[in-house]
Structures are given as C-alpha cells and as structure tokens.
Amino acid sequence: MSQAQTACLASTLFLGVDAGNSKTAALVSTASGEVVGAGRSGCGDIYGAPTPEAAVAEVLAALHAALDQAGADISDVAGAAFRLAGVDWPEDRDYWDEALTRQTPSALRARSILNDGYAAIRCGDPGGVGISVTGGTAAAIAARGPDGALWDMGWWGQHAMGAIGLANEAFRAIFLAELGLGPQTALTEALLAHYHKPTVAALNHWLTRRHHHASGRQRNSCARVVTAVAAAGDPVAVDIVRAQGAHFAQYAGVAARRTGLVQTGRPVSIVLSGSVLMAEGSPVAEALLAELPAHIPGVVLHRGTLPPVAGALLDALGEAGVPLHTPEAAGAVVEHVTATMPPPEFWAT
C-alpha cells in the first residue's frame, strides 16, 4: 500500500451493519480498528419487519446513531459492509442497493451487501475465510471459501433452527403427548409454568387463536426452558436439542462443500454465535460439536467473543484494503476493535 493510500485510510471512517430480526447494530471505526461510534435499533429484516420500508428505517436509525456518536457525517464513511437478514435472493440485494442509494444519494458508494450470516466469519478468521453458524431467534449459516466463493443457507434451510425451532418442536411434543400420540415429557409442566397457563389446551388456544394470540417473541421465549429441560435429562427434550445440533452441522457441511473449504484439506474455521449456541452449557452447541466432524474434517472452532457486527466492520475494513489476511497484519486491528467495543450489555437482545 502506498503512503498516499495509507494517509487516506488514516483520515477516513468505516461502517459495519448487522441487521437481524431481534435488532440492528452498527459500528463506525477508523482504519486502525478503533471504534468511535455504535448504534442499535429494531428489526432490519425486509422479510421480518412490518414492511420493507420499516426495515430500511431501522437500519438507517442504527447507522445514524453510530455516526452521531462518532461526531461524523455519512459522507465521512469511506467503506461500508451491510450484513442484513433477508438478503436471500438477488432481488433482495437490489432492493437494499436501491434503498441505500435513494436514502444516501451522495454517500456510501463503496459498500457491500450480503446476508447477515456472513457477518461473523471474520470474528474467527480475520482474513474472512470460513463458516459462520449463528443460532439466535432463527438460524443463519454462511461461508466464504479460499477463492472467494460464497454460500449462505437462506431459504435452502428446510428445518426450523434456533429459538424458533426449539419452541416449535417443544409445542409439537407437548401437544402430541396431550393427545396420546407421543410420549409424556417434562416439557409440558415446564412450558405451562413458563407461560402461566393452567392446561395444554389453554396454551394451544393462546398460541393459535385469531385475536390476542401470542406474539412471535412470546412463542420463542421458551427456548431456554427447552434447553434446561434437556439438560435435566428429559428424553423428549434431549431428542429435540440433538436434532437441532445435527441440523446445524449438516447445513454447515453443505456450506463447506459449496465453497471449496473441504476440498483444500486445510483446517476449516467455524465461528459460533447467537444466543442459543452461545448460552453457557448449551446442549444444542454440544450436539452440534458432536456432529461436526462427520461433515467437516479439520474444524477449528471459534466461539464468538465479538458480536457479529464487529465482523461486519472487519469486512468493511478488509474490503477497503486494510490488511487482514495474515495473523500479524490483522492482530493490531482486531485488538483495537476488541478494546474499543461498547460493553456486552449494549448488544444484549
């Protein structure tokens, strides 16, 4: 990199945005990785927000909050990486490209737009090669191969995973048990207590009635109850979390094959993130780790110590030419990002 390029990078700012269903997060940093602004807002998924326009508004709200904290204007941003839930098809990327151009017509020309699954990859390998496996409200799996090939699960995922999957399978189990079509399970008592419902019929009614029914957040709030019942040894709950772990491993295997990671014969970096997989003692994570070797040999596991938005920021830096492809070059940048991040409670869902 020339002295002129180095000087230019030193005087500009970079933006990383990670938008999901639970929240949207944004970070602004200098080229050295010093975080100078952070912002968060609501759902930035064009499939999950009330309208696509509402998702755009949330992404812009987080972006402007981070810039305001940095005392900067959007025109000061030299490079941006948007990692957005719901960018599943080319037309989704086109929608965001048009929306960002319309909302910021003279800025953010140097930007990339990808599914949010890609956000955490650099939280494992700063060079950006590897697989991200996220289990939060839902699941996101994405990979970047050594030659730059990309693959993300998107709508290819045929199994509900994350909190949604755990809740759905738990409801199925207790309803079948109530009908005498499935084994009795400790999940019944645990979920009735969690939702303060007197009977399984009352719970089913609340979940499915036309008016004043449970919200998605309320439905999914039982995920930690399901994993706790599994950890206590209930066979039905154990089967649910083992199936979840197996599905995560299977799709991660697809990601590795589709991007050429398996074919290299070299170790494969895998980053775990999301509340379901990162919970202390998570039985879903344990099941995933038990299954992974059968699908991806040579796994190098990273548990995300940085939130995925930090990976999006590292994407913005890497795409702008900040050297991140060797441990030596990336070390100082990652250290700066880590040291200047907001505290974990800032990102808590």
Secondary structure, DSSP 8 states (H G I E B T S, - for coil): --HHHHHHHHT-EEEEEEE-SS-EEEEEEETT--EEEEEEES---TTTSSSHHHHHHHHHHHHHHHHHHHT--GGGEEEEEEEETT--SHHHHHHHHHHHHHHSTTS--SEEEEEGGGTTGGGT-TT--EEEEEESSSEEEEEE-TT--EEE-GGG--S--HHHHHHHHHHHHHHHHHTTSS---THHHHHHHHHT-SSHHHHHHHHH-SSS---HHHHHTTHHHHHHHHHTT-HHHHHHHHHHHHHHHHHHHHHHHHTTTTTT-S-EEEEEESHHHHSTT-HHHHHHHHHHHHHSTTEEEEE-SS-HHHHHHHHHHHHTT---SSHHHHHHHHHHHHHHS--GGGT--
